[in-house]
């Protein structure tokens, strides 16, 4: 729940730099949240099976978007702690040999003790 809510807050802060109201962003954020929720069942099966075929996008693809979010946040003076966490976890996942796997492969990072 906090990941979703903090993601919304990060987006609202970023768009706020362009004078986009949070209430204007909310419907788009809700749609994005619903789309992401649609991945949960697929990713749950992948996690249980220990196989992460990239039917939608690879970790490497997500890395590009995360790097762009971080750069834009820095350029606009928006807090980068949350995007940095996501980016670091994705980089570790790629370094562990999962760059061409689905986002669900990031489960490996959550199963490890904190670095």
N, C-alpha and C positions, 0 to 999 in steps of 0.2 A: 504494500500500500504506500509506504513512504517513498519508494523508488518512483512510483507513478506520480504521486503528488509533488515530489521534489523536481521531477522532470517537467511538470507543468509550471512550477514556479520559476525554474531556470528559463523556460521558453518565454514566460510572461516578462521576466526581467530583460531578456535579450530583445524581444519585440518592443518593450517599453522604450528602448533607446531610439526607436523610430516612431514614437508616440502612438503605438498601437495599444489600445486598451485591452486589459485582461479579458473583459467581457466580449470583446471582438474576437480574441484568440480562443476563447473557451469552446465554441462549437468545433473548430478545427482540432483542438486538443482532444476533445471527446471522441471525434472520429478516429484520430490516431490511436487513442487508447483502445478503442474497440477493435481496430485492425490488429494491434499488438496482442490483444486478448485471444484473437483467433489463432495465434501461433502456439498457445499454451499446450493444447492437446497434442499437437504434432511434436513439439519439443519434449513433452513428458514421455512420449513413446520412445523418442530417440535416446533420452537419458536412461530410461529403463533398459533399453537394448544395448546401450553403450556404443551406438553407431550414429553418426551425425551427418547424413547426406544433406548437401546444400541445395534443397529444392527451391529456395527463395533467394537467398544471398549468402555469400561466404563471410567468414570473419574478416578476411582481407577487404571485402567491400565495405563492411561496417567500419573498419578502421579508417578508411578514407573519409567517411561522413563524420566520424568522431573527431578526426584531426581538423576538419573544416569547422566544426562547431567550436572547438577549442580556440582556433585562430580568430574566428569572428568574435567570440566572447572576449578574448584578450584585446582585440582591436577596439571594441566598443566599451571597454572598461567594466565588463560584467564578471562577476566572480567565476573562477574557472575550477574550483575544487571538485564539483560534481563531474563535469566532463573529463577532468583529469583522472578520476577514479575509474570511470568507464574505459577510457583510453588505455590506461595502464593494464587493466584486466584483459582487454582485447589483445594488447601487445604480448602479454605473457602467454595467452592462449595460442597466438600465432607462433610464438617462439617454441612452444611445446609441440609444434607440428600440426596444428589445426587451422592454419590460415585458409585452407580450401574447404573446411567443414562449415556446417551451419552454426548459427549463433548459440545453439544449445550446447556446443562443445565447451562453452565458457563455464559449464558446470564444474569442470576440473579445477578452476580457480577458486570456486566457492567451497570446494571440498578440502582445500589446503588450509593449514593454519596461516594466519596473517604474516606477511613478509616483514 
